[in-house]
Every structure is written in C-alpha cells, then in structure tokens.
Amino acid sequence: MIYLRWVLIILLFYLIYRVLKGLIRPRPRSETQGVRSKPNNIRNNAYGNDLLVQDPHCGVYLPRSEAVANTVNGQTFYFCSEDCKEEFLKAQK
C-alpha cells in the first residue's frame, strides 16, 4: 500500500512538471502546419521563418535566402554555391 502511494506521488510530480514545462516553453508552430504535401527537398527551419532547401548536387541544407537559385525546365533548384550550380547544370546536359 505504501508503494502505491509513492507511485501516485511521483506520477503527480511528473504531471505537474509537464504542465509547467509546456507553459514556460511552448512548442514552436510552423508556418505550414497542417500542410501534408511538400517537396522532400524543402524543410521548415525551426529557428526562423526562412525555409531550408537542399542542394541537389551535394545534398547540403541551407536557408533559401542564402541559396543560389536557378530554374531549369520550369523547376527551381537551390544551390549552396555557384560551383555546385555549374556542376549540376553540366550533369543535366
């Protein structure tokens, strides 16, 4: 019977901890919450409103505002540098 009391006390403290943690530091909400379909090469950045994009040549993720953009056949690609862009375009030919 005494063990059950300790288990209930520990459970109560844990629940209070979770509630206080949620009040002090709520989860960040994303801009695209609820949107199920987004391309695999674009991810949401948890530290700002800028989206992370993946360089198709070397696979590096970087903020879209810092990326070098290029449109090929109506599709926009984002690159980490001019060198990666040039290598990608050479491989497409």
mmCIF file as gemmi writes it, N, C-alpha and C atoms, coordinates in Angstrom:
data_model
loop_
_atom_site.group_PDB
_atom_site.id
_atom_site.type_symbol
_atom_site.label_atom_id
_atom_site.label_alt_id
_atom_site.label_comp_id
_atom_site.label_asym_id
_atom_site.label_entity_id
_atom_site.label_seq_id
_atom_site.pdbx_PDB_ins_code
_atom_site.Cartn_x
_atom_site.Cartn_y
_atom_site.Cartn_z
_atom_site.occupancy
_atom_site.B_iso_or_equiv
_atom_site.pdbx_formal_charge
_atom_site.auth_seq_id
_atom_site.auth_asym_id
_atom_site.pdbx_PDB_model_num
ATOM 1 N N . MET Axp A 1 ? 0.818 -1.183 0 1 0 ? 1 A 1
ATOM 2 C CA . MET Axp A 1 ? 0 0 0 1 0 ? 1 A 1
ATOM 3 C C . MET Axp A 1 ? 0.875 1.266 0 1 0 ? 1 A 1
ATOM 4 N N . ILE Axp A 2 ? 1.984 1.228 0.727 1 0 ? 2 A 1
ATOM 5 C CA . ILE Axp A 2 ? 2.867 2.385 0.787 1 0 ? 2 A 1
ATOM 6 C C . ILE Axp A 2 ? 3.56 2.615 -0.556 1 0 ? 2 A 1
ATOM 7 N N . TYR Axp A 3 ? 3.822 1.545 -1.31 1 0 ? 3 A 1
ATOM 8 C CA . TYR Axp A 3 ? 4.45 1.678 -2.62 1 0 ? 3 A 1
ATOM 9 C C . TYR Axp A 3 ? 3.497 2.345 -3.604 1 0 ? 3 A 1
ATOM 10 N N . LEU Axp A 4 ? 2.239 2.026 -3.52 1 0 ? 4 A 1
ATOM 11 C CA . LEU Axp A 4 ? 1.239 2.639 -4.389 1 0 ? 4 A 1
ATOM 12 C C . LEU Axp A 4 ? 1.166 4.145 -4.13 1 0 ? 4 A 1
ATOM 13 N N . ARG Axp A 5 ? 1.276 4.559 -2.904 1 0 ? 5 A 1
ATOM 14 C CA . ARG Axp A 5 ? 1.26 5.977 -2.558 1 0 ? 5 A 1
ATOM 15 C C . ARG Axp A 5 ? 2.46 6.693 -3.185 1 0 ? 5 A 1
ATOM 16 N N . TRP Axp A 6 ? 3.642 6.077 -3.124 1 0 ? 6 A 1
ATOM 17 C CA . TRP Axp A 6 ? 4.834 6.69 -3.72 1 0 ? 6 A 1
ATOM 18 C C . TRP Axp A 6 ? 4.718 6.783 -5.236 1 0 ? 6 A 1
ATOM 19 N N . VAL Axp A 7 ? 4.155 5.763 -5.84 1 0 ? 7 A 1
ATOM 20 C CA . VAL Axp A 7 ? 3.967 5.778 -7.292 1 0 ? 7 A 1
ATOM 21 C C . VAL Axp A 7 ? 3.023 6.917 -7.677 1 0 ? 7 A 1
ATOM 22 N N . LEU Axp A 8 ? 1.943 7.096 -6.933 1 0 ? 8 A 1
ATOM 23 C CA . LEU Axp A 8 ? 0.998 8.169 -7.222 1 0 ? 8 A 1
ATOM 24 C C . LEU Axp A 8 ? 1.628 9.548 -7.005 1 0 ? 8 A 1
ATOM 25 N N . ILE Axp A 9 ? 2.45 9.693 -5.981 1 0 ? 9 A 1
ATOM 26 C CA . ILE Axp A 9 ? 3.124 10.965 -5.727 1 0 ? 9 A 1
ATOM 27 C C . ILE Axp A 9 ? 4.105 11.29 -6.856 1 0 ? 9 A 1
ATOM 28 N N . ILE Axp A 10 ? 4.853 10.309 -7.291 1 0 ? 10 A 1
ATOM 29 C CA . ILE Axp A 10 ? 5.812 10.507 -8.394 1 0 ? 10 A 1
ATOM 30 C C . ILE Axp A 10 ? 5.066 10.863 -9.673 1 0 ? 10 A 1
ATOM 31 N N . LEU Axp A 11 ? 3.966 10.178 -9.949 1 0 ? 11 A 1
ATOM 32 C CA . LEU Axp A 11 ? 3.157 10.461 -11.13 1 0 ? 11 A 1
ATOM 33 C C . LEU Axp A 11 ? 2.599 11.877 -11.072 1 0 ? 11 A 1
ATOM 34 N N . LEU Axp A 12 ? 2.141 12.309 -9.911 1 0 ? 12 A 1
ATOM 35 C CA . LEU Axp A 12 ? 1.618 13.652 -9.748 1 0 ? 12 A 1
ATOM 36 C C . LEU Axp A 12 ? 2.699 14.703 -10.001 1 0 ? 12 A 1
ATOM 37 N N . PHE Axp A 13 ? 3.905 14.5 -9.468 1 0 ? 13 A 1
ATOM 38 C CA . PHE Axp A 13 ? 5.001 15.436 -9.712 1 0 ? 13 A 1
ATOM 39 C C . PHE Axp A 13 ? 5.385 15.477 -11.194 1 0 ? 13 A 1
ATOM 40 N N . TYR Axp A 14 ? 5.358 14.34 -11.839 1 0 ? 14 A 1
ATOM 41 C CA . TYR Axp A 14 ? 5.68 14.3 -13.263 1 0 ? 14 A 1
ATOM 42 C C . TYR Axp A 14 ? 4.647 15.088 -14.072 1 0 ? 14 A 1
ATOM 43 N N . LEU Axp A 15 ? 3.388 14.927 -13.764 1 0 ? 15 A 1
ATOM 44 C CA . LEU Axp A 15 ? 2.34 15.657 -14.483 1 0 ? 15 A 1
ATOM 45 C C . LEU Axp A 15 ? 2.463 17.165 -14.251 1 0 ? 15 A 1
ATOM 46 N N . ILE Axp A 16 ? 2.755 17.574 -13.035 1 0 ? 16 A 1
ATOM 47 C CA . ILE Axp A 16 ? 2.95 18.994 -12.748 1 0 ? 16 A 1
ATOM 48 C C . ILE Axp A 16 ? 4.151 19.528 -13.524 1 0 ? 16 A 1
ATOM 49 N N . TYR Axp A 17 ? 5.22 18.755 -13.583 1 0 ? 17 A 1
ATOM 50 C CA . TYR Axp A 17 ? 6.413 19.143 -14.341 1 0 ? 17 A 1
ATOM 51 C C . TYR Axp A 17 ? 6.076 19.354 -15.813 1 0 ? 17 A 1
ATOM 52 N N . ARG Axp A 18 ? 5.329 18.44 -16.41 1 0 ? 18 A 1
ATOM 53 C CA . ARG Axp A 18 ? 4.98 18.54 -17.836 1 0 ? 18 A 1
ATOM 54 C C . ARG Axp A 18 ? 4.116 19.764 -18.115 1 0 ? 18 A 1
ATOM 55 N N . VAL Axp A 19 ? 3.175 20.036 -17.23 1 0 ? 19 A 1
ATOM 56 C CA . VAL Axp A 19 ? 2.31 21.2 -17.414 1 0 ? 19 A 1
ATOM 57 C C . VAL Axp A 19 ? 3.127 22.489 -17.317 1 0 ? 19 A 1
ATOM 58 N N . LEU Axp A 20 ? 3.986 22.591 -16.318 1 0 ? 20 A 1
ATOM 59 C CA . LEU Axp A 20 ? 4.804 23.789 -16.163 1 0 ? 20 A 1
ATOM 60 C C . LEU Axp A 20 ? 5.782 23.953 -17.323 1 0 ? 20 A 1
ATOM 61 N N . LYS Axp A 21 ? 6.329 22.878 -17.799 1 0 ? 21 A 1
ATOM 62 C CA . LYS Axp A 21 ? 7.254 22.932 -18.936 1 0 ? 21 A 1
ATOM 63 C C . LYS Axp A 21 ? 6.529 23.446 -20.183 1 0 ? 21 A 1
ATOM 64 N N . GLY Axp A 22 ? 5.298 23.008 -20.398 1 0 ? 22 A 1
ATOM 65 C CA . GLY Axp A 22 ? 4.515 23.465 -21.535 1 0 ? 22 A 1
ATOM 66 C C . GLY Axp A 22 ? 4.133 24.932 -21.434 1 0 ? 22 A 1
ATOM 67 N N . LEU Axp A 23 ? 3.918 25.412 -20.234 1 0 ? 23 A 1
ATOM 68 C CA . LEU Axp A 23 ? 3.564 26.82 -20.048 1 0 ? 23 A 1
ATOM 69 C C . LEU Axp A 23 ? 4.769 27.735 -20.215 1 0 ? 23 A 1
ATOM 70 N N . ILE Axp A 24 ? 5.915 27.293 -19.762 1 0 ? 24 A 1
ATOM 71 C CA . ILE Axp A 24 ? 7.12 28.118 -19.817 1 0 ? 24 A 1
ATOM 72 C C . ILE Axp A 24 ? 7.711 28.129 -21.221 1 0 ? 24 A 1
ATOM 73 N N . ARG Axp A 25 ? 7.772 26.989 -21.838 1 0 ? 25 A 1
ATOM 74 C CA . ARG Axp A 25 ? 8.406 26.869 -23.154 1 0 ? 25 A 1
ATOM 75 C C . ARG Axp A 25 ? 7.473 26.135 -24.105 1 0 ? 25 A 1
ATOM 76 N N . PRO Axp A 26 ? 6.5 26.82 -24.724 1 0 ? 26 A 1
ATOM 77 C CA . PRO Axp A 26 ? 5.585 26.142 -25.639 1 0 ? 26 A 1
ATOM 78 C C . PRO Axp A 26 ? 6.292 25.721 -26.922 1 0 ? 26 A 1
ATOM 79 N N . ARG Axp A 27 ? 5.728 24.772 -27.608 1 0 ? 27 A 1
ATOM 80 C CA . ARG Axp A 27 ? 6.29 24.28 -28.869 1 0 ? 27 A 1
ATOM 81 C C . ARG Axp A 27 ? 6.218 25.362 -29.933 1 0 ? 27 A 1
ATOM 82 N N . PRO Axp A 28 ? 7.241 25.448 -30.787 1 0 ? 28 A 1
ATOM 83 C CA . PRO Axp A 28 ? 7.161 26.407 -31.901 1 0 ? 28 A 1
ATOM 84 C C . PRO Axp A 28 ? 6.172 25.897 -32.95 1 0 ? 28 A 1
ATOM 85 N N . ARG Axp A 29 ? 5.392 26.802 -33.478 1 0 ? 29 A 1
ATOM 86 C CA . ARG Axp A 29 ? 4.422 26.436 -34.515 1 0 ? 29 A 1
ATOM 87 C C . ARG Axp A 29 ? 5.024 26.758 -35.864 1 0 ? 29 A 1
ATOM 88 N N . SER Axp A 30 ? 4.864 25.853 -36.807 1 0 ? 30 A 1
ATOM 89 C CA . SER Axp A 30 ? 5.43 26.088 -38.128 1 0 ? 30 A 1
ATOM 90 C C . SER Axp A 30 ? 4.422 26.836 -38.99 1 0 ? 30 A 1
ATOM 91 N N . GLU Axp A 31 ? 4.94 27.529 -39.988 1 0 ? 31 A 1
ATOM 92 C CA . GLU Axp A 31 ? 4.12 28.293 -40.907 1 0 ? 31 A 1
ATOM 93 C C . GLU Axp A 31 ? 3.225 27.384 -41.728 1 0 ? 31 A 1
ATOM 94 N N . THR Axp A 32 ? 3.704 26.203 -42.024 1 0 ? 32 A 1
ATOM 95 C CA . THR Axp A 32 ? 2.989 25.287 -42.908 1 0 ? 32 A 1
ATOM 96 C C . THR Axp A 32 ? 2.313 24.169 -42.133 1 0 ? 32 A 1
ATOM 97 N N . GLN Axp A 33 ? 1.917 24.43 -40.908 1 0 ? 33 A 1
ATOM 98 C CA . GLN Axp A 33 ? 1.287 23.39 -40.095 1 0 ? 33 A 1
ATOM 99 C C . GLN Axp A 33 ? -0.024 22.972 -40.744 1 0 ? 33 A 1
ATOM 100 N N . GLY Axp A 34 ? -0.237 21.705 -40.853 1 0 ? 34 A 1
ATOM 101 C CA . GLY Axp A 34 ? -1.445 21.181 -41.469 1 0 ? 34 A 1
ATOM 102 C C . GLY Axp A 34 ? -1.267 20.848 -42.933 1 0 ? 34 A 1
ATOM 103 N N . VAL Axp A 35 ? -0.196 21.322 -43.557 1 0 ? 35 A 1
ATOM 104 C CA . VAL Axp A 35 ? 0.064 21.016 -44.956 1 0 ? 35 A 1
ATOM 105 C C . VAL Axp A 35 ? 0.784 19.682 -45.01 1 0 ? 35 A 1
ATOM 106 N N . ARG Axp A 36 ? 0.182 18.72 -45.694 1 0 ? 36 A 1
ATOM 107 C CA . ARG Axp A 36 ? 0.753 17.378 -45.716 1 0 ? 36 A 1
ATOM 108 C C . ARG Axp A 36 ? 1.748 17.171 -46.844 1 0 ? 36 A 1
ATOM 109 N N . SER Axp A 37 ? 1.51 17.781 -47.978 1 0 ? 37 A 1
ATOM 110 C CA . SER Axp A 37 ? 2.383 17.504 -49.11 1 0 ? 37 A 1
ATOM 111 C C . SER Axp A 37 ? 3.299 18.686 -49.371 1 0 ? 37 A 1
ATOM 112 N N . LYS Axp A 38 ? 4.57 18.485 -49.128 1 0 ? 38 A 1
ATOM 113 C CA . LYS Axp A 38 ? 5.582 19.455 -49.516 1 0 ? 38 A 1
ATOM 114 C C . LYS Axp A 38 ? 6.761 18.674 -50.07 1 0 ? 38 A 1
ATOM 115 N N . PRO Axp A 39 ? 7.508 19.285 -50.969 1 0 ? 39 A 1
ATOM 116 C CA . PRO Axp A 39 ? 8.614 18.555 -51.597 1 0 ? 39 A 1
ATOM 117 C C . PRO Axp A 39 ? 9.631 18.079 -50.567 1 0 ? 39 A 1
ATOM 118 N N . ASN Axp A 40 ? 10.285 16.971 -50.894 1 0 ? 40 A 1
ATOM 119 C CA . ASN Axp A 40 ? 11.277 16.39 -49.985 1 0 ? 40 A 1
ATOM 120 C C . ASN Axp A 40 ? 12.516 17.255 -49.836 1 0 ? 40 A 1
ATOM 121 N N . ASN Axp A 41 ? 12.771 18.145 -50.81 1 0 ? 41 A 1
ATOM 122 C CA . ASN Axp A 41 ? 13.997 18.932 -50.735 1 0 ? 41 A 1
ATOM 123 C C . ASN Axp A 41 ? 13.797 20.256 -50.013 1 0 ? 41 A 1
ATOM 124 N N . ILE Axp A 42 ? 12.585 20.532 -49.467 1 0 ? 42 A 1
ATOM 125 C CA . ILE Axp A 42 ? 12.336 21.757 -48.717 1 0 ? 42 A 1
ATOM 126 C C . ILE Axp A 42 ? 11.883 21.384 -47.32 1 0 ? 42 A 1
ATOM 127 N N . ARG Axp A 43 ? 12.531 21.903 -46.315 1 0 ? 43 A 1
ATOM 128 C CA . ARG Axp A 43 ? 12.198 21.627 -44.918 1 0 ? 43 A 1
ATOM 129 C C . ARG Axp A 43 ? 12.003 22.945 -44.193 1 0 ? 43 A 1
ATOM 130 N N . ASN Axp A 44 ? 11.222 22.925 -43.121 1 0 ? 44 A 1
ATOM 131 C CA . ASN Axp A 44 ? 10.985 24.123 -42.329 1 0 ? 44 A 1
ATOM 132 C C . ASN Axp A 44 ? 12.125 24.334 -41.342 1 0 ? 44 A 1
ATOM 133 N N . ASN Axp A 45 ? 12.585 25.548 -41.226 1 0 ? 45 A 1
ATOM 134 C CA . ASN Axp A 45 ? 13.639 25.887 -40.287 1 0 ? 45 A 1
ATOM 135 C C . ASN Axp A 45 ? 13.012 26.22 -38.946 1 0 ? 45 A 1
ATOM 136 N N . ALA Axp A 46 ? 13.409 25.526 -37.89 1 0 ? 46 A 1
ATOM 137 C CA . ALA Axp A 46 ? 12.807 25.724 -36.574 1 0 ? 46 A 1
ATOM 138 C C . ALA Axp A 46 ? 13.254 27.022 -35.924 1 0 ? 46 A 1
ATOM 139 N N . TYR Axp A 47 ? 14.291 27.669 -36.417 1 0 ? 47 A 1
ATOM 140 C CA . TYR Axp A 47 ? 14.824 28.874 -35.78 1 0 ? 47 A 1
ATOM 141 C C . TYR Axp A 47 ? 14.438 30.146 -36.496 1 0 ? 47 A 1
ATOM 142 N N . GLY Axp A 48 ? 13.551 30.089 -37.448 1 0 ? 48 A 1
ATOM 143 C CA . GLY Axp A 48 ? 13.137 31.299 -38.153 1 0 ? 48 A 1
ATOM 144 C C . GLY Axp A 48 ? 12.094 30.979 -39.195 1 0 ? 48 A 1
ATOM 145 N N . ASN Axp A 49 ? 11.721 31.971 -39.955 1 0 ? 49 A 1
ATOM 146 C CA . ASN Axp A 49 ? 10.693 31.787 -40.967 1 0 ? 49 A 1
ATOM 147 C C . ASN Axp A 49 ? 11.268 31.38 -42.313 1 0 ? 49 A 1
ATOM 148 N N . ASP Axp A 50 ? 12.581 31.396 -42.439 1 0 ? 50 A 1
ATOM 149 C CA . ASP Axp A 50 ? 13.216 31.024 -43.69 1 0 ? 50 A 1
ATOM 150 C C . ASP Axp A 50 ? 13.179 29.511 -43.865 1 0 ? 50 A 1
ATOM 151 N N . LEU Axp A 51 ? 12.896 29.05 -45.071 1 0 ? 51 A 1
ATOM 152 C CA . LEU Axp A 51 ? 12.854 27.618 -45.345 1 0 ? 51 A 1
ATOM 153 C C . LEU Axp A 51 ? 14.244 27.09 -45.653 1 0 ? 51 A 1
ATOM 154 N N . LEU Axp A 52 ? 14.497 25.867 -45.231 1 0 ? 52 A 1
ATOM 155 C CA . LEU Axp A 52 ? 15.742 25.199 -45.589 1 0 ? 52 A 1
ATOM 156 C C . LEU Axp A 52 ? 15.519 24.466 -46.9 1 0 ? 52 A 1
ATOM 157 N N . VAL Axp A 53 ? 16.469 24.586 -47.792 1 0 ? 53 A 1
ATOM 158 C CA . VAL Axp A 53 ? 16.409 23.89 -49.074 1 0 ? 53 A 1
ATOM 159 C C . VAL Axp A 53 ? 17.65 23.024 -49.211 1 0 ? 53 A 1
ATOM 160 N N . GLN Axp A 54 ? 17.509 21.963 -49.998 1 0 ? 54 A 1
ATOM 161 C CA . GLN Axp A 54 ? 18.624 21.035 -50.176 1 0 ? 54 A 1
ATOM 162 C C . GLN Axp A 54 ? 19.243 21.231 -51.554 1 0 ? 54 A 1
ATOM 163 N N . ASP Axp A 55 ? 20.542 21.366 -51.567 1 0 ? 55 A 1
ATOM 164 C CA . ASP Axp A 55 ? 21.278 21.453 -52.823 1 0 ? 55 A 1
ATOM 165 C C . ASP Axp A 55 ? 21.183 20.088 -53.507 1 0 ? 55 A 1
ATOM 166 N N . PRO Axp A 56 ? 20.664 20.022 -54.747 1 0 ? 56 A 1
ATOM 167 C CA . PRO Axp A 56 ? 20.513 18.721 -55.416 1 0 ? 56 A 1
ATOM 168 C C . PRO Axp A 56 ? 21.842 18.092 -55.829 1 0 ? 56 A 1
ATOM 169 N N . HIS Axp A 57 ? 22.898 18.892 -55.903 1 0 ? 57 A 1
ATOM 170 C CA . HIS Axp A 57 ? 24.19 18.348 -56.319 1 0 ? 57 A 1
ATOM 171 C C . HIS Axp A 57 ? 24.96 17.723 -55.158 1 0 ? 57 A 1
ATOM 172 N N . CYS Axp A 58 ? 25.135 18.5 -54.068 1 0 ? 58 A 1
ATOM 173 C CA . CYS Axp A 58 ? 25.956 17.99 -52.958 1 0 ? 58 A 1
ATOM 174 C C . CYS Axp A 58 ? 25.139 17.583 -51.737 1 0 ? 58 A 1
ATOM 175 N N . GLY Axp A 59 ? 23.832 17.904 -51.696 1 0 ? 59 A 1
ATOM 176 C CA . GLY Axp A 59 ? 22.973 17.452 -50.616 1 0 ? 59 A 1
ATOM 177 C C . GLY Axp A 59 ? 22.994 18.302 -49.358 1 0 ? 59 A 1
ATOM 178 N N . VAL Axp A 60 ? 23.648 19.462 -49.398 1 0 ? 60 A 1
ATOM 179 C CA . VAL Axp A 60 ? 23.74 20.348 -48.229 1 0 ? 60 A 1
ATOM 180 C C . VAL Axp A 60 ? 22.417 21.091 -48.052 1 0 ? 60 A 1
ATOM 181 N N . TYR Axp A 61 ? 21.969 21.233 -46.786 1 0 ? 61 A 1
ATOM 182 C CA . TYR Axp A 61 ? 20.801 22.045 -46.479 1 0 ? 61 A 1
ATOM 183 C C . TYR Axp A 61 ? 21.258 23.447 -46.095 1 0 ? 61 A 1
ATOM 184 N N . LEU Axp A 62 ? 20.552 24.464 -46.612 1 0 ? 62 A 1
ATOM 185 C CA . LEU Axp A 62 ? 20.866 25.837 -46.281 1 0 ? 62 A 1
ATOM 186 C C . LEU Axp A 62 ? 19.602 26.686 -46.382 1 0 ? 62 A 1
ATOM 187 N N . PRO Axp A 63 ? 19.573 27.849 -45.723 1 0 ? 63 A 1
ATOM 188 C CA . PRO Axp A 63 ? 18.396 28.714 -45.822 1 0 ? 63 A 1
ATOM 189 C C . PRO Axp A 63 ? 18.197 29.186 -47.261 1 0 ? 63 A 1
ATOM 190 N N . ARG Axp A 64 ? 16.941 29.248 -47.673 1 0 ? 64 A 1
ATOM 191 C CA . ARG Axp A 64 ? 16.638 29.624 -49.056 1 0 ? 64 A 1
ATOM 192 C C . ARG Axp A 64 ? 17.151 31.034 -49.378 1 0 ? 64 A 1
ATOM 193 N N . SER Axp A 65 ? 17.164 31.916 -48.387 1 0 ? 65 A 1
ATOM 194 C CA . SER Axp A 65 ? 17.627 33.283 -48.636 1 0 ? 65 A 1
ATOM 195 C C . SER Axp A 65 ? 19.125 33.34 -48.946 1 0 ? 65 A 1
ATOM 196 N N . GLU Axp A 66 ? 19.888 32.345 -48.536 1 0 ? 66 A 1
ATOM 197 C CA . GLU Axp A 66 ? 21.333 32.31 -48.795 1 0 ? 66 A 1
ATOM 198 C C . GLU Axp A 66 ? 21.691 31.457 -50.007 1 0 ? 66 A 1
ATOM 199 N N . ALA Axp A 67 ? 20.711 30.786 -50.599 1 0 ? 67 A 1
ATOM 200 C CA . ALA Axp A 67 ? 20.973 29.856 -51.696 1 0 ? 67 A 1
ATOM 201 C C . ALA Axp A 67 ? 21.042 30.586 -53.038 1 0 ? 67 A 1
ATOM 202 N N . VAL Axp A 68 ? 21.715 29.952 -53.98 1 0 ? 68 A 1
ATOM 203 C CA . VAL Axp A 68 ? 21.781 30.418 -55.363 1 0 ? 68 A 1
ATOM 204 C C . VAL Axp A 68 ? 20.677 29.685 -56.117 1 0 ? 68 A 1
ATOM 205 N N . ALA Axp A 69 ? 19.706 30.44 -56.627 1 0 ? 69 A 1
ATOM 206 C CA . ALA Axp A 69 ? 18.556 29.83 -57.293 1 0 ? 69 A 1
ATOM 207 C C . ALA Axp A 69 ? 18.773 29.771 -58.794 1 0 ? 69 A 1
ATOM 208 N N . ASN Axp A 70 ? 18.24 28.712 -59.416 1 0 ? 70 A 1
ATOM 209 C CA . ASN Axp A 70 ? 18.299 28.569 -60.862 1 0 ? 70 A 1
ATOM 210 C C . ASN Axp A 70 ? 17.082 27.76 -61.299 1 0 ? 70 A 1
ATOM 211 N N . THR Axp A 71 ? 16.431 28.189 -62.379 1 0 ? 71 A 1
ATOM 212 C CA . THR Axp A 71 ? 15.259 27.492 -62.891 1 0 ? 71 A 1
ATOM 213 C C . THR Axp A 71 ? 15.644 26.693 -64.122 1 0 ? 71 A 1
ATOM 214 N N . VAL Axp A 72 ? 15.332 25.398 -64.099 1 0 ? 72 A 1
ATOM 215 C CA . VAL Axp A 72 ? 15.622 24.504 -65.212 1 0 ? 72 A 1
ATOM 216 C C . VAL Axp A 72 ? 14.317 23.805 -65.585 1 0 ? 72 A 1
ATOM 217 N N . ASN Axp A 73 ? 13.891 23.997 -66.825 1 0 ? 73 A 1
ATOM 218 C CA . ASN Axp A 73 ? 12.648 23.396 -67.335 1 0 ? 73 A 1
ATOM 219 C C . ASN Axp A 73 ? 11.45 23.692 -66.433 1 0 ? 73 A 1
ATOM 220 N N . GLY Axp A 74 ? 11.359 24.918 -65.941 1 0 ? 74 A 1
ATOM 221 C CA . GLY Axp A 74 ? 10.234 25.328 -65.108 1 0 ? 74 A 1
ATOM 222 C C . GLY Axp A 74 ? 10.324 24.919 -63.65 1 0 ? 74 A 1
ATOM 223 N N . GLN Axp A 75 ? 11.364 24.212 -63.262 1 0 ? 75 A 1
ATOM 224 C CA . GLN Axp A 75 ? 11.541 23.796 -61.863 1 0 ? 75 A 1
ATOM 225 C C . GLN Axp A 75 ? 12.715 24.572 -61.266 1 0 ? 75 A 1
ATOM 226 N N . THR Axp A 76 ? 12.488 25.156 -60.078 1 0 ? 76 A 1
ATOM 227 C CA . THR Axp A 76 ? 13.528 25.948 -59.424 1 0 ? 76 A 1
ATOM 228 C C . THR Axp A 76 ? 14.372 25.058 -58.519 1 0 ? 76 A 1
ATOM 229 N N . PHE Axp A 77 ? 15.682 25.153 -58.695 1 0 ? 77 A 1
ATOM 230 C CA . PHE Axp A 77 ? 16.639 24.433 -57.866 1 0 ? 77 A 1
ATOM 231 C C . PHE Axp A 77 ? 17.436 25.458 -57.06 1 0 ? 77 A 1
ATOM 232 N N . TYR Axp A 78 ? 17.828 25.065 -55.846 1 0 ? 78 A 1
ATOM 233 C CA . TYR Axp A 78 ? 18.61 25.938 -54.978 1 0 ? 78 A 1
ATOM 234 C C . TYR Axp A 78 ? 19.952 25.279 -54.706 1 0 ? 78 A 1
ATOM 235 N N . PHE Axp A 79 ? 21.032 26.074 -54.826 1 0 ? 79 A 1
ATOM 236 C CA . PHE Axp A 79 ? 22.386 25.553 -54.692 1 0 ? 79 A 1
ATOM 237 C C . PHE Axp A 79 ? 23.135 26.3 -53.596 1 0 ? 79 A 1
ATOM 238 N N . CYS Axp A 80 ? 24.13 25.63 -53.005 1 0 ? 80 A 1
ATOM 239 C CA . CYS Axp A 80 ? 24.921 26.25 -51.948 1 0 ? 80 A 1
ATOM 240 C C . CYS Axp A 80 ? 25.972 27.192 -52.511 1 0 ? 80 A 1
ATOM 241 N N . SER Axp A 81 ? 26.367 26.993 -53.774 1 0 ? 81 A 1
ATOM 242 C CA . SER Axp A 81 ? 27.385 27.856 -54.381 1 0 ? 81 A 1
ATOM 243 C C . SER Axp A 81 ? 27.237 27.835 -55.897 1 0 ? 81 A 1
ATOM 244 N N . GLU Axp A 82 ? 27.935 28.762 -56.53 1 0 ? 82 A 1
ATOM 245 C CA . GLU Axp A 82 ? 27.94 28.812 -57.995 1 0 ? 82 A 1
ATOM 246 C C . GLU Axp A 82 ? 28.607 27.562 -58.569 1 0 ? 82 A 1
ATOM 247 N N . ASP Axp A 83 ? 29.622 27.038 -57.877 1 0 ? 83 A 1
ATOM 248 C CA . ASP Axp A 83 ? 30.307 25.835 -58.356 1 0 ? 83 A 1
ATOM 249 C C . ASP Axp A 83 ? 29.358 24.64 -58.41 1 0 ? 83 A 1
ATOM 250 N N . CYS Axp A 84 ? 28.563 24.461 -57.355 1 0 ? 84 A 1
ATOM 251 C CA . CYS Axp A 84 ? 27.604 23.345 -57.343 1 0 ? 84 A 1
ATOM 252 C C . CYS Axp A 84 ? 26.558 23.527 -58.443 1 0 ? 84 A 1
ATOM 253 N N . LYS Axp A 85 ? 26.14 24.773 -58.657 1 0 ? 85 A 1
ATOM 254 C CA . LYS Axp A 85 ? 25.164 25.039 -59.715 1 0 ? 85 A 1
ATOM 255 C C . LYS Axp A 85 ? 25.73 24.651 -61.074 1 0 ? 85 A 1
ATOM 256 N N . GLU Axp A 86 ? 26.971 25.062 -61.337 1 0 ? 86 A 1
ATOM 257 C CA . GLU Axp A 86 ? 27.602 24.748 -62.625 1 0 ? 86 A 1
ATOM 258 C C . GLU Axp A 86 ? 27.783 23.242 -62.813 1 0 ? 86 A 1
ATOM 259 N N . GLU Axp A 87 ? 28.216 22.54 -61.768 1 0 ? 87 A 1
ATOM 260 C CA . GLU Axp A 87 ? 28.388 21.075 -61.854 1 0 ? 87 A 1
ATOM 261 C C . GLU Axp A 87 ? 27.05 20.383 -62.124 1 0 ? 87 A 1
ATOM 262 N N . PHE Axp A 88 ? 26.014 20.852 -61.455 1 0 ? 88 A 1
ATOM 263 C CA . PHE Axp A 88 ? 24.675 20.275 -61.656 1 0 ? 88 A 1
ATOM 264 C C . PHE Axp A 88 ? 24.206 20.494 -63.082 1 0 ? 88 A 1
ATOM 265 N N . LEU Axp A 89 ? 24.393 21.702 -63.594 1 0 ? 89 A 1
ATOM 266 C CA . LEU Axp A 89 ? 23.96 22.008 -64.974 1 0 ? 89 A 1
ATOM 267 C C . LEU Axp A 89 ? 24.748 21.205 -65.993 1 0 ? 89 A 1
ATOM 268 N N . LYS Axp A 90 ? 26.05 20.985 -65.731 1 0 ? 90 A 1
ATOM 269 C CA . LYS Axp A 90 ? 26.861 20.142 -66.628 1 0 ? 90 A 1
ATOM 270 C C . LYS Axp A 90 ? 26.344 18.713 -66.636 1 0 ? 90 A 1
ATOM 271 N N . ALA Axp A 91 ? 25.959 18.196 -65.472 1 0 ? 91 A 1
ATOM 272 C CA . ALA Axp A 91 ? 25.468 16.818 -65.387 1 0 ? 91 A 1
ATOM 273 C C . ALA Axp A 91 ? 24.102 16.66 -66.028 1 0 ? 91 A 1
ATOM 274 N N . GLN Axp A 92 ? 23.326 17.722 -66.129 1 0 ? 92 A 1
ATOM 275 C CA . GLN Axp A 92 ? 22 17.662 -66.738 1 0 ? 92 A 1
ATOM 276 C C . GLN Axp A 92 ? 22.065 17.586 -68.256 1 0 ? 92 A 1
ATOM 277 N N . LYS Axp A 93 ? 23.179 18.038 -68.859 1 0 ? 93 A 1
ATOM 278 C CA . LYS Axp A 93 ? 23.315 18.046 -70.334 1 0 ? 93 A 1
ATOM 279 C C . LYS Axp A 93 ? 23.651 16.699 -70.881 1 0 ? 93 A 1
